[in-house]
Amino acid sequence: MQIISADMGRSESKFYSNGQKIKFRSIIGEWHQRNLNTDGNYDVCINGINYFIGDLALRESYLPREMTTESKIHEETKLLFLTGISLLAKDDDIYVSTGLPINQFNPSIRDEIVSLLEGKHIVVFPGLRPKQFYINKITICPEGGGTYFYEVKKRPELKNGKVRIINIGSRTINYCTVLGGNFINKDSGTLLYGSIQLRNSKANLQEYSRKIYADLSGIWQGYNDEETVILSGGGIILLQNYLKQYFKNTLISNDPIYSDVFGFYEIGLANYGRLNVAIVK
């Protein structure tokens, strides 16, 4: 048995297992035979069909696609997921821990993503032996919640107070509140915008950060400057200095891009008997 965690971002897909991490662009494109075969990720055959994945799809496919839809329940998620899993898989019995935006973290959508991913798969990279594995069990975690478990493992004192998490992804911002190790539903959710808007060269980082602060201030009615706010996600790299002006007691994850996927891994371990965590499905 091997546990692999995955954070399926609209911009990048991140994976972690047994001390090894990888990421690649969340882009898929149609495959064609190449006479000029250069390096790049990834030329891959998934369950009998060939694709270009990641930067290779962007460079070589005539119709590359980057799915920025609200829902992650679609074939593109499955293909990106299986590519990452196969790159880390060293066992044929795979237990997966992954995430969903908090606004989609309900039983029906969790069941849909389990149905999308579970089962037997065969993935082949050129020149390598086929990888055949079975996704046996899947843990679904709230996005942003992984960051909490990752940080608490390093800083156990965070369990004692109220902690707020702001996780800025490319399409959404997931926020959650934890008090004494328990998630507070009414103070957790998803803002339906993300760092993809910052691709516009005219985007004002100060104003963007102030919008986040304004929106969360309206939701976090009891927030005060004594509470710890953990900042994570790829968007934090651009916004941290601005958000720290508004959220005074901030903690910046030392690996903001991977903090959720590291935390998902801890939750996966918990769900399969090595720890005692109640948040997981």
C-alpha atoms as one frame of an Amber mdcrd trajectory, in Angstrom:
protein
   0.000   0.000   0.000   1.198   3.515  -0.837  -0.421   6.829   0.111  -0.158
   9.617  -2.468  -1.603  13.084  -1.915  -2.723  15.400  -4.698  -3.670  19.068
  -4.911  -5.403  19.496  -8.256  -5.043  23.207  -8.922  -6.451  24.834 -12.048
  -2.994  26.255 -12.779  -0.709  23.493 -11.441  -1.212  19.925 -10.229   0.868
  18.997  -7.167   1.616  15.537  -5.776   3.507  14.139  -2.779   4.457  10.732
  -1.391   7.229   9.375   0.819   9.341  12.536   0.722   9.023  13.086  -3.039
   7.049  15.958  -4.550   6.268  16.929  -8.145   4.192  19.531  -9.943   3.297
  20.345 -13.528   1.018  22.679 -15.445  -2.636  21.587 -15.461  -2.803  21.531
 -19.249  -3.842  18.653 -21.517  -3.555  18.429 -25.293  -4.134  16.007 -28.123
  -1.256  13.702 -29.019   0.532  13.349 -32.348   3.630  11.555 -33.542   6.690
  13.800 -33.329   9.774  13.602 -35.532  11.410  16.328 -33.460  11.226  14.817
 -30.008  12.530  17.147 -27.307  12.406  16.877 -23.530   9.442  18.097 -21.522
   6.559  16.831 -19.470   4.691  14.612 -20.436   4.110  12.272 -23.366   1.822
   9.676 -21.796  -0.620   6.900 -22.634  -3.440   6.636 -20.068  -5.714   3.602
 -20.212  -4.876   3.089 -23.883  -5.163   6.690 -25.144  -2.204   9.034 -25.795
  -1.980  12.619 -24.540   0.448  15.461 -24.069   0.375  16.794 -20.512   1.800
  19.945 -18.905   4.286  22.181 -20.715   4.541  19.659 -23.562   0.817  20.070
 -24.285   1.222  23.839 -24.348   4.183  23.582 -26.715   3.115  20.786 -29.070
  -0.681  20.348 -29.029  -2.761  22.274 -31.537  -5.642  22.521 -29.070  -4.216
  22.575 -25.525  -6.815  22.998 -22.811  -6.549  24.410 -19.317  -9.809  23.752
 -17.471 -10.705  26.654 -15.184 -14.285  25.539 -14.612 -15.797  25.780 -11.129
 -16.266  22.009 -10.935 -13.306  19.648 -10.875 -15.456  16.630 -11.767 -14.401
  16.096 -15.361 -12.127  13.953 -17.511  -9.278  16.468 -17.442  -8.984  16.127
 -13.660  -8.781  12.362 -14.055  -6.025  12.540 -16.687  -3.916  15.008 -14.691
  -4.476  12.980 -11.556  -3.417   9.675 -13.129  -0.323  11.270 -14.672   0.875
  12.522 -11.285  -0.013   9.315  -9.457   1.872   7.205 -11.986   5.008   9.343
 -11.640   5.150   8.661  -7.884   3.626   5.170  -7.710   5.985   2.478  -6.453
   3.205   0.096  -5.418   0.202  -1.241  -7.296  -2.172  -0.602  -4.364  -2.690
   3.176  -4.087  -4.512   5.114  -1.359  -5.143   8.715  -2.375  -5.718  11.884
  -0.338  -6.875  14.930  -2.288  -8.953  18.092  -1.887 -12.046  19.953  -3.008
 -12.952  23.627  -2.615 -14.873  24.131   0.622 -18.006  25.297  -1.216 -18.070
  21.911  -2.991 -17.212  19.830   0.054 -20.492  17.965   0.291 -21.298  14.232
   0.152 -22.592  14.145  -3.439 -19.572  15.878  -4.974 -17.162  13.861  -2.832
 -18.835  10.693  -4.110 -18.512  11.954  -7.695 -14.761  12.476  -7.453 -14.319
   9.058  -5.831 -16.240   7.479  -8.745 -14.142   9.469 -11.228 -10.786   8.290
  -9.876 -11.084   4.912  -8.198 -10.331   1.605  -9.896  -7.651   0.019 -12.049
  -5.481   2.145 -14.367  -2.565   1.583 -16.746  -0.204   4.467 -17.551   2.713
   4.245 -19.975   5.529   6.726 -20.605   7.693   6.217 -23.731  10.648   3.921
 -23.099   9.435   2.841 -19.655   7.598  -0.203 -18.424   3.831   0.268 -18.054
   2.623   1.178 -14.575  -0.475  -0.698 -13.562  -2.080   0.278 -10.269  -5.372
   0.197  -8.445  -6.714   3.279  -6.640  -8.228   1.480  -3.705  -9.364   4.215
  -1.324  -9.727   7.976  -1.644  -9.792  10.553   1.150 -11.366  13.906   0.271
 -10.145  16.929   2.260 -11.259  20.582   2.302  -8.832  22.778   0.375  -7.026
  25.048   2.810  -7.555  22.488   5.564  -4.424  20.661   4.477  -2.388  23.763
   5.301  -3.688  23.663   8.882  -2.530  20.079   9.471   0.821  20.749   7.816
   1.476  23.767  10.028   0.166  22.148  13.230   2.582  19.271  12.781   5.443
  21.797  12.964   3.804  24.104  15.507   1.626  22.075  17.936   0.830  25.233
  19.919  -1.539  26.272  17.108  -4.017  23.668  18.391  -4.696  25.762  21.482
  -6.201  28.880  19.913  -8.279  30.074  16.984  -6.515  29.830  13.633  -7.666
  31.293  10.320  -6.351  29.952   6.997  -6.357  31.826   3.684  -5.354  29.594
   0.777  -5.122  31.475  -2.520  -5.417  29.273  -5.582  -5.584  30.267  -9.213
  -9.389  30.267  -9.475 -10.615  30.289  -5.872  -9.595  31.412  -2.409 -10.466
  28.892   0.281 -10.673  30.190   3.826 -11.316  28.260   7.008 -11.338  28.742
  10.756 -10.171  26.173  13.307 -10.722  26.435  17.054  -9.075  23.886  19.336
  -8.574  21.516  16.405 -12.231  21.737  15.274 -13.221  23.344  11.977 -15.924
  26.025  12.222 -18.250  25.637   9.267 -19.882  29.087   9.397 -16.450  30.770
   9.231 -15.165  28.595   6.374 -15.879  28.707   2.662 -14.709  29.699  -0.799
 -14.328  33.074  -2.506 -15.001  32.639  -6.211 -11.948  34.460  -7.476  -8.239
  33.691  -7.330  -4.772  34.591  -8.488  -5.594  33.972 -12.160  -6.838  37.583
 -12.214  -3.302  38.682 -11.366  -2.106  37.552 -14.795  -3.402  40.890 -16.000
  -0.425  43.250 -15.893  -2.754  46.057 -14.776  -3.836  44.177 -11.644  -3.209
  46.236  -8.525  -1.858  43.947  -5.801  -2.719  46.395  -3.036  -6.342  46.714
  -4.160  -6.635  42.983  -4.736  -5.411  42.280  -1.201  -7.784  44.868   0.204
 -10.689  43.147  -1.560  -9.746  39.849   0.119  -9.583  41.610   3.478 -12.918
  43.342   2.914 -14.683  40.140   1.876 -13.310  38.081   4.760 -13.944  40.833
   7.299 -17.621  40.651   6.378 -17.627  36.890   6.958 -15.288  36.654   9.970
 -17.426  38.843  12.220 -15.465  37.903  15.341 -11.978  38.294  13.883  -9.414
  40.196  15.933  -5.723  40.921  15.473  -4.709  38.399  18.153  -5.757  35.451
  16.021  -3.195  33.651  13.881  -3.844  33.857  10.130  -1.961  31.292   8.058
  -1.347  32.332   4.444  -0.743  29.688   1.773  -1.296  28.887  -1.892   0.605
  30.059  -4.945  -1.030  33.499  -4.881   0.559  34.254  -1.513   3.948  34.670
  -3.167   2.687  37.884  -4.788   0.285  39.049  -2.092   1.853  38.230   1.272
   3.424  41.638   1.884   0.109  43.363   1.202  -2.085  40.967   3.188   0.221
  41.307   6.202  -0.799  44.973   6.347  -4.399  43.943   7.050  -4.052  40.648
   8.924  -1.598  41.584  11.664  -0.707  38.199  13.198   0.185  36.295  10.032
   2.128  33.109   9.541   3.407  32.497   6.005   3.728  28.838   5.145   7.368
  28.070   4.389   6.212  26.090   1.342   2.974  27.823   0.303   2.625  25.995
  -2.998   2.842  22.531  -1.433   1.424  23.188   2.050  -2.027  21.816   1.208
  -0.697  18.682  -0.480   1.644  18.037   2.479  -1.318  18.394   4.816  -3.474
  16.122   2.668  -0.771  13.504   3.068  -0.967  13.815   6.870  -4.749  13.453
   6.677  -4.323  10.392   4.468  -2.078   8.825   7.071  -4.670   9.662   9.699
  -7.512   8.157   7.725  -5.667   4.891   7.308  -4.949   4.371  10.981  -1.679
   6.119  11.878  -3.207   9.261  13.421  -6.585  10.288  14.814  -8.172  13.046
  12.759 -11.938  13.403  12.352 -12.168  15.873   9.446 -11.672  13.317   6.674
 -14.322  11.327   4.872
